[in-house]
Amino acid sequence: MTVKEKEKTEKVDASGLVKEMRSRLGLSQEAFAVKLGVNFTTVNRRERGHRQLSRLALKQIERWLQEQGDFGADLLKRHFLLKIETKSYESN
């Protein structure tokens, strides 16, 4: 993992992101866990901030939010802003 990748992972508010996604979908933690293919404890720990999301999980969430258009646009901007700014900066 490069320093930039580590910074991106650490900057994402995983607990806020997971909680907000679940809330918008109108799902309980149990139902959200089933939808994600994980167990309830995984969702619960992420929401309480006891565990961070893996880089792979963050990439999957980012891709899913991009596919959702307006539904996920503000979440992308808020939770993945550093990554978006970094990409823009690196392309110049």
FENUR-V94032 format. One record per pair of residues at least 4 apart in sequence whose ideal C-beta (glycine too) atoms are under 8 Angstrom apart, sorted by the first residue. I is the first residue (numbers start at 1). J is the second residue. D is the distance in Angstrom with one decimal. If there is no record, write none. Layout:
i & j & d
I & J & D
I & J & D
This chain:
i & j & d
1 & 5 & 4.8
1 & 6 & 5.2
1 & 9 & 7.7
1 & 55 & 7.1
2 & 6 & 7.0
3 & 7 & 6.4
4 & 8 & 6.4
4 & 86 & 6.5
5 & 9 & 6.4
5 & 55 & 6.7
6 & 10 & 6.3
7 & 11 & 6.1
7 & 82 & 7.2
8 & 12 & 7.1
8 & 58 & 7.9
8 & 82 & 5.8
8 & 83 & 5.0
8 & 86 & 6.9
9 & 52 & 7.1
9 & 53 & 7.9
9 & 55 & 5.5
9 & 58 & 6.3
10 & 52 & 7.9
11 & 82 & 4.6
12 & 17 & 6.4
12 & 53 & 7.1
12 & 58 & 5.9
12 & 79 & 5.4
12 & 80 & 6.8
12 & 82 & 8.0
13 & 17 & 5.9
13 & 79 & 6.1
14 & 18 & 6.1
14 & 46 & 5.7
14 & 49 & 7.4
14 & 51 & 7.9
14 & 52 & 5.3
14 & 53 & 4.4
14 & 58 & 7.7
15 & 19 & 6.1
15 & 46 & 6.1
15 & 47 & 5.4
15 & 48 & 6.5
15 & 49 & 4.1
16 & 20 & 6.0
16 & 79 & 7.2
17 & 21 & 6.3
17 & 53 & 7.8
17 & 61 & 6.9
17 & 75 & 6.7
17 & 79 & 4.7
18 & 22 & 6.3
18 & 32 & 8.0
18 & 43 & 6.6
18 & 46 & 4.6
18 & 47 & 5.3
18 & 53 & 7.4
19 & 23 & 6.2
19 & 47 & 4.7
20 & 24 & 6.3
20 & 75 & 6.3
21 & 25 & 6.5
21 & 32 & 7.8
21 & 61 & 7.4
21 & 75 & 6.8
22 & 27 & 5.3
22 & 28 & 8.0
22 & 29 & 6.8
22 & 32 & 4.3
22 & 43 & 7.2
22 & 47 & 7.6
24 & 71 & 7.3
25 & 32 & 6.9
25 & 35 & 7.6
27 & 31 & 4.1
27 & 32 & 4.3
27 & 35 & 6.6
28 & 32 & 6.8
29 & 33 & 6.2
29 & 40 & 5.7
29 & 43 & 4.7
29 & 44 & 5.6
29 & 47 & 7.0
30 & 34 & 6.7
30 & 40 & 5.1
31 & 35 & 6.4
32 & 36 & 6.3
32 & 43 & 5.5
33 & 38 & 5.2
33 & 39 & 5.7
33 & 40 & 4.7
33 & 42 & 6.4
33 & 43 & 4.5
36 & 42 & 7.8
36 & 43 & 7.1
38 & 42 & 4.1
38 & 43 & 6.5
39 & 43 & 7.8
40 & 44 & 5.9
41 & 45 & 6.0
42 & 46 & 6.5
42 & 51 & 7.7
43 & 47 & 6.3
44 & 48 & 6.3
45 & 50 & 4.3
45 & 51 & 4.5
46 & 50 & 7.7
46 & 51 & 5.7
46 & 52 & 7.8
46 & 53 & 6.4
53 & 57 & 4.2
53 & 58 & 5.1
53 & 61 & 7.2
54 & 58 & 7.0
55 & 59 & 6.3
56 & 60 & 6.4
57 & 61 & 6.3
58 & 62 & 6.2
59 & 63 & 6.3
60 & 64 & 6.3
61 & 65 & 6.2
62 & 66 & 6.5
62 & 76 & 6.9
62 & 80 & 5.5
62 & 83 & 7.4
63 & 67 & 6.6
64 & 68 & 6.6
64 & 72 & 7.2
65 & 71 & 7.9
65 & 72 & 3.3
65 & 73 & 7.8
65 & 75 & 5.5
65 & 76 & 4.8
65 & 80 & 7.7
66 & 72 & 7.0
66 & 76 & 6.5
67 & 72 & 7.8
68 & 72 & 3.8
68 & 73 & 7.9
69 & 73 & 6.8
72 & 76 & 5.6
73 & 77 & 6.4
74 & 78 & 6.0
75 & 79 & 5.7
76 & 80 & 5.2
76 & 84 & 7.5
77 & 81 & 5.8
77 & 84 & 7.4
80 & 84 & 5.9
81 & 85 & 6.1
82 & 86 & 6.1
83 & 87 & 6.5
84 & 88 & 6.5
85 & 89 & 6.2
86 & 90 & 6.2
87 & 91 & 6.4
88 & 92 & 7.1
